[in-house]
Amino acid sequence: MLFTDRIDAGRRLAARLDHLTGQDVVVLGLPRGGVPVAEAVADALGAPLDVCLVRKLGVPSHPELGMGAIGEDGVRVLGEDVLREARVTPAELARVEERERRELDRRAARYRGQRPPAAVAGRTVVVVDDGVATGSTARAACRTVRARGAARTVLAVPVAPPDWTYRLGGEADELVCLDTPPDFFAVGQFYADFAQLDDEDVVACLRRAAARSRGVPVDREVEVAAGSVRLGGHLTVPPGAVGVVVFAHGSGSGRHSPRNRFVAEGLNRAGLGTLLFDLLTEQEAEERANVFDTELLAARLTAATDWLRGRPGTERQAVGYFGASTGAAAALRAAAEPGADIAAVVSRGGRPDLAGPRLPDVTAPTLLIVGGADDLVLGLNREAQARLRCESRLSVVPGATHLFEEPGALGTVTELARDWFTDHMAAAHV
């Protein structure tokens, strides 16, 4: 198989990876040659693109011959057979590694600037190169991704030697290659155009991908990393969204709550993103005390916020919280954390009183929505509002009970939340 160039190879490779469409995927290209291939894959999958920085360690007397590779986070892979046959001394290896580590750090600064690496924890990560030769750089890349908490790793290349699965089979959950020719000698022999790339080519690919991701809507199931726990969620981000509202559900509810989904759809129509996720695992939810553990629930909200801010496409979005019942207390506790930087909070039939002494620390503009017929909760909200020092408003929906089941009541909640988030998140986004 002969590829016209790296873009052609990427488009063909993307067709083989079509089964990943719609999943929570991030694509990582190996600079420099793997990045144009990865850009085409990311574009086809509608996934964010970043680089996975690795450097080959070349034998001192034959730099093109790899004796190992290094990656970010201190990952180091050595080819013991090559080291032995080339008679490379420990001192020579150390000098090569030191030089390549400096170059790796330089490229990280050049390619990403101040932006952190793409968040991969809990996600499917597709590692892409323009081909595999010895496999040392691909091995280092896969180990780097695993060290960062990827849920699943896919190594995808256009061309590789026939024995590549033997060399790399244990490094990734899935290996994808378009061609493994028996006469393989070097990756370049299978490209009509295999021009050398420079840093500007890589940066241009990343910029194009970032521009596309800002205009592509997101609507998919995701896994939110919260420490060692993975929580199911659904992320929706309309094109041009100025912020994302994270939902904190109440007792006995979850991301499939019909009331929260009704509100979320209304926010989406207004151009706001939403993240509905389970604050507890199924096993945790069986323990009734966890449902009222606002400290634990607030910690999960904070973890979800960190996850959003580390995800390409939402990393610069303003974040707001929508809390229902006990989830409202969790939202206010999380918003009260130093450096939380939450743009706005909305409580629906919530129990803000459960946030207790943290209420005066909340700085996010807060809207408390309560049903007019929900006498007990209305009184608790009035007491809680008196303790807030931030901008706040108490809105009472006439005739509505605790669950806002009356005709039109939930629609009113949605309109109130929409206007509050739109007003405050747009200002925070600027």
C-alpha positions in Angstrom: 0.0 0.0 0.0 1.4 3.4 -1.0 0.1 6.6 0.7 0.1 9.9 -1.2 1.2 11.8 2.0 0.5 11.8 5.7 -2.9 13.4 5.3 -4.0 10.7 2.9 -2.7 8.1 5.4 -4.6 9.7 8.2 -7.9 9.7 6.3 -7.6 6.1 5.5 -6.6 5.3 9.0 -9.7 7.2 10.3 -12.0 5.0 8.3 -10.6 1.9 10.1 -11.2 3.7 13.4 -14.8 4.5 12.7 -16.0 2.3 15.5 -14.8 4.9 18.0 -17.0 7.6 16.7 -19.3 9.0 19.4 -17.1 7.7 22.2 -15.2 9.9 24.7 -12.0 9.9 22.6 -8.8 12.0 22.6 -6.3 11.6 19.7 -2.6 12.0 20.4 -0.1 12.4 17.6 3.6 11.6 17.9 5.6 14.6 16.7 6.5 15.4 14.2 5.4 13.1 11.5 2.5 11.5 13.4 0.7 14.8 14.0 -0.7 15.4 10.5 -1.9 11.8 10.5 -3.5 12.3 13.9 -5.1 15.5 12.8 -7.0 13.7 10.0 -8.1 11.0 12.5 -9.2 13.5 15.1 -11.2 15.5 12.5 -13.0 12.3 11.3 -13.8 11.2 14.8 -14.8 14.6 16.0 -12.3 14.2 18.8 -9.8 16.7 20.4 -6.1 16.5 19.2 -3.0 16.9 21.2 0.6 15.7 21.0 2.2 12.8 22.9 5.8 13.8 23.4 8.3 11.1 23.1 11.9 11.1 21.9 13.9 8.3 20.4 17.3 7.6 21.9 19.6 7.0 19.0 22.8 4.9 19.2 25.7 7.5 19.4 27.5 6.1 16.4 24.3 5.5 14.4 21.7 8.1 15.6 19.0 6.7 13.3 19.1 3.4 15.1 16.9 3.5 18.1 18.2 2.0 21.4 15.2 3.2 23.3 12.9 6.2 23.9 11.7 8.6 26.6 8.3 10.2 27.2 6.7 12.7 29.5 6.3 12.0 33.2 9.7 10.3 33.3 8.7 7.3 31.0 11.8 5.4 29.7 12.0 2.4 27.4 15.2 0.7 26.5 16.1 -1.8 23.8 18.4 -4.1 25.6 19.4 -6.0 22.5 20.4 -2.9 20.6 22.3 -1.5 23.6 24.2 -4.8 23.9 25.0 -5.2 20.2 26.0 -1.6 19.8 28.1 -1.7 23.0 26.6 1.5 24.3 28.1 2.4 27.7 25.9 3.7 30.6 27.7 7.1 30.3 26.9 7.3 26.6 23.3 6.4 27.3 23.0 9.0 30.0 24.4 11.8 27.7 21.9 10.9 24.9 19.0 10.7 27.3 19.9 14.1 28.9 20.1 15.7 25.4 16.8 14.3 24.3 15.1 15.2 27.6 16.0 18.8 27.0 14.5 18.6 23.5 11.4 17.0 24.8 10.9 19.9 27.3 11.6 22.4 24.5 8.9 20.9 22.3 6.4 20.8 25.1 6.8 24.5 25.6 6.7 25.2 21.8 3.7 23.0 21.0 1.5 23.7 24.0 2.7 27.0 25.4 1.0 27.5 28.8 -1.7 24.9 28.0 -1.5 21.7 30.0 -1.5 18.3 28.2 -5.0 17.0 27.2 -6.8 15.2 30.0 -6.8 11.5 29.2 -7.9 10.0 32.6 -10.9 7.8 32.1 -11.0 8.3 28.4 -10.2 6.2 25.2 -6.9 7.5 23.9 -5.8 6.9 20.3 -2.0 7.2 19.9 -1.2 7.9 16.2 2.1 7.9 14.3 3.0 7.9 10.6 4.3 4.4 11.0 6.2 2.0 13.3 9.8 0.9 12.8 11.5 -0.4 16.0 8.4 0.4 18.1 10.4 2.1 20.9 8.7 5.5 20.6 5.2 3.9 20.2 5.9 1.8 23.4 7.0 5.0 25.3 3.9 6.8 24.1 1.5 4.0 25.2 3.2 3.8 28.6 3.0 7.6 29.1 -0.8 7.5 28.3 -1.4 4.6 30.7 0.5 6.5 33.4 -1.9 9.4 33.0 -4.9 7.2 33.7 -6.3 6.4 30.2 -9.2 3.9 30.4 -8.3 2.4 27.1 -5.4 2.8 24.7 -5.5 2.3 21.0 -2.3 2.4 19.0 -3.0 3.3 15.3 -0.5 3.6 12.4 -0.8 3.4 8.6 2.1 1.0 8.2 4.3 -1.3 10.3 6.6 -4.4 10.0 4.8 -7.8 9.9 5.9 -8.6 13.5 4.7 -5.3 15.0 1.9 -6.9 17.0 4.5 -9.3 18.6 6.6 -6.3 19.6 3.8 -4.1 20.9 0.9 -6.4 21.7 1.1 -5.8 25.4 1.4 -2.0 25.2 -2.1 -1.1 24.0 -5.6 -2.5 24.3 -6.1 -2.4 20.6 -3.6 -2.3 17.7 -4.7 -0.9 14.3 -2.6 -0.9 11.2 -3.6 -0.6 7.5 -0.7 -2.5 6.0 2.2 -4.8 7.3 4.2 -5.4 4.1 6.7 -8.2 4.1 9.4 -6.0 2.4 9.2 -3.4 5.2 12.5 -1.5 5.6 11.6 2.0 6.6 8.3 3.9 7.1 9.2 6.5 4.4 9.3 3.9 1.6 5.5 3.7 1.7 4.8 7.4 1.2 5.0 9.2 -2.2 5.6 12.4 -0.2 7.4 11.9 3.1 8.8 15.4 3.6 10.5 16.4 6.8 8.3 18.5 9.1 9.3 21.3 11.5 7.8 22.7 14.7 5.6 25.2 12.8 3.9 22.3 10.9 3.0 20.7 14.2 1.7 23.9 15.8 -0.4 24.6 12.7 -2.0 21.2 13.0 -2.9 21.8 16.6 -4.3 25.2 15.9 -6.5 24.0 13.1 -7.8 21.2 15.3 -8.5 23.6 18.2 -10.4 25.9 15.9 -12.5 23.0 14.6 -13.3 21.7 18.1 -14.7 25.1 19.1 -17.3 24.9 16.4 -18.2 21.2 16.7 -21.1 20.3 19.0 -20.5 17.6 21.7 -23.2 15.3 22.8 -22.0 12.0 24.2 -21.7 9.7 27.2 -18.5 10.3 29.2 -16.6 9.0 32.2 -15.6 11.6 34.7 -12.5 10.9 36.7 -12.8 11.6 40.4 -9.6 10.2 42.0 -9.7 6.5 41.6 -13.4 6.5 40.9 -15.0 6.7 37.4 -18.4 8.3 37.3 -20.8 8.0 34.3 -22.0 11.2 32.8 -23.4 12.9 29.7 -21.7 16.0 28.2 -23.5 18.3 25.8 -21.7 21.4 24.4 -23.5 23.4 21.7 -21.3 25.3 19.1 -20.2 28.6 20.5 -21.2 27.8 24.1 -19.9 30.3 26.6 -20.1 28.0 29.6 -20.9 24.5 30.9 -23.4 23.9 33.7 -22.6 20.9 35.9 -25.7 19.3 37.5 -25.6 18.0 41.1 -28.7 15.8 41.5 -30.6 15.2 44.7 -31.2 12.2 46.8 -32.1 9.0 45.0 -31.5 10.6 41.6 -28.7 10.5 39.0 -27.7 11.7 35.5 -30.9 10.2 34.0 -33.2 12.3 36.2 -36.0 13.4 33.9 -36.4 16.8 35.7 -32.7 17.6 35.4 -32.7 16.5 31.8 -35.6 18.7 31.0 -33.8 21.7 32.5 -30.5 20.7 30.7 -32.2 20.6 27.3 -33.6 24.1 27.9 -30.1 25.3 28.7 -28.7 23.6 25.6 -31.3 25.4 23.4 -30.0 28.7 24.9 -26.5 27.8 23.9 -25.1 26.6 27.2 -23.3 23.3 27.7 -24.3 20.8 30.4 -22.7 17.9 32.2 -25.1 15.5 34.0 -23.2 12.9 35.9 -23.6 10.5 38.8 -22.0 11.9 41.9 -21.9 8.4 43.4 -21.1 4.9 42.1 -23.8 2.3 42.1 -22.2 0.7 45.2 -21.8 4.0 47.0 -25.4 5.0 46.3 -26.6 1.9 48.1 -25.3 3.4 51.3 -28.0 5.9 52.2 -25.6 8.0 54.3 -23.6 8.9 51.2 -26.6 10.6 49.7 -26.5 13.2 52.5 -22.7 13.4 52.7 -22.4 16.9 51.2 -18.7 17.0 51.8 -18.2 13.9 49.6 -20.7 15.2 47.0 -19.0 18.6 46.9 -15.6 16.8 46.3 -17.1 15.0 43.4 -18.4 18.2 41.9 -14.9 19.7 42.3 -13.4 16.7 40.6 -15.9 17.0 37.7 -15.0 20.7 37.4 -11.3 19.9 37.2 -12.1 17.2 34.6 -13.9 19.8 32.4 -11.2 22.3 32.7 -8.6 19.8 31.6 -10.6 18.6 28.6 -9.9 20.2 25.2 -12.9 22.1 24.1 -14.1 23.0 27.5 -10.9 24.0 29.2 -11.6 27.7 28.9 -15.3 27.6 29.4 -17.0 29.3 32.4 -18.5 26.7 34.8 -21.8 26.9 36.7 -23.5 24.6 39.1 -27.2 23.5 39.1 -28.2 21.7 42.3 -31.4 20.0 43.2 -32.4 19.0 46.8 -29.2 17.8 48.6 -27.2 18.5 45.5 -27.8 22.2 46.0 -25.8 22.0 49.3 -23.0 20.2 47.5 -23.0 22.8 44.8 -22.7 25.6 47.3 -20.0 23.8 49.3 -18.0 23.2 46.1 -18.4 26.8 45.0 -17.2 28.0 48.4 -13.8 26.3 48.0 -10.8 28.7 47.5 -10.0 29.2 43.9 -13.2 27.4 42.7 -14.0 30.2 40.3 -17.6 29.2 39.7 -19.5 31.7 37.5 -23.0 31.1 38.9 -25.1 28.7 41.0 -28.8 27.8 40.7 -30.6 25.7 43.3 -34.0 24.0 42.4 -36.0 23.0 45.5 -32.7 22.7 47.2 -31.4 22.4 50.7 -28.8 25.1 50.8 -29.0 25.1 54.6 -27.1 21.8 54.6 -24.0 23.8 53.4 -24.0 25.3 56.8 -21.0 27.4 57.8 -19.7 27.4 54.2 -22.5 29.7 52.9 -20.7 33.0 53.8 -17.7 31.8 51.7 -19.7 31.4 48.5 -18.7 34.1 46.0 -20.6 32.9 42.9 -23.9 34.7 42.2 -26.6 32.3 43.5 -30.3 31.9 42.5 -32.5 29.9 44.9 -35.7 28.6 43.2 -38.4 27.2 45.5 -42.0 26.2 45.0 -44.6 28.4 46.6 -46.3 25.4 48.1 -43.1 23.9 49.5 -43.4 25.7 52.9 -40.7 23.9 54.8 -38.0 24.2 52.1 -39.0 27.8 51.4 -38.3 28.7 55.0 -34.9 26.9 54.9 -34.0 28.8 51.7 -34.9 32.2 53.3 -32.6 31.4 56.2 -29.8 30.2 54.0 -30.1 33.3 51.8 -29.6 35.5 54.8 -26.2 33.9 55.4 -25.0 34.4 51.8 -22.7 37.4 51.3 -22.6 37.0 47.5 -25.1 38.3 44.9 -28.3 36.2 45.5 -31.9 36.0 44.6 -34.8 33.9 45.9 -37.4 33.2 43.2 -40.7 31.5 44.2 -42.7 29.6 41.7 -46.4 30.2 42.7 -48.3 27.0 43.5 -45.4 24.7 42.9 -44.6 21.8 45.2 -41.2 20.3 46.0 -40.7 18.4 42.7 -42.3 21.1 40.5 -44.7 18.6 39.0 -47.5 21.1 38.4 -48.1 22.1 34.7 -45.6 24.7 33.6 -43.7 24.7 36.9 -40.6 23.0 35.6 -40.7 25.2 32.5 -40.6 28.3 34.7 -37.6 26.8 36.6 -35.8 26.3 33.3 -36.4 29.9 32.2 -35.2 31.3 35.5 -32.1 29.1 35.4 -31.4 29.9 31.8 -31.6 33.7 32.3 -29.4 33.5 35.5 -26.7 31.4 33.8 -26.7 33.3 30.6 -26.3 36.7 32.3 -23.5 35.6 34.6 -21.6 33.0 32.6 -21.4 35.3 29.5 -19.7 37.9 31.7 -17.4 35.3 33.3 -16.4 34.0 29.8 -15.3 37.4 28.7 
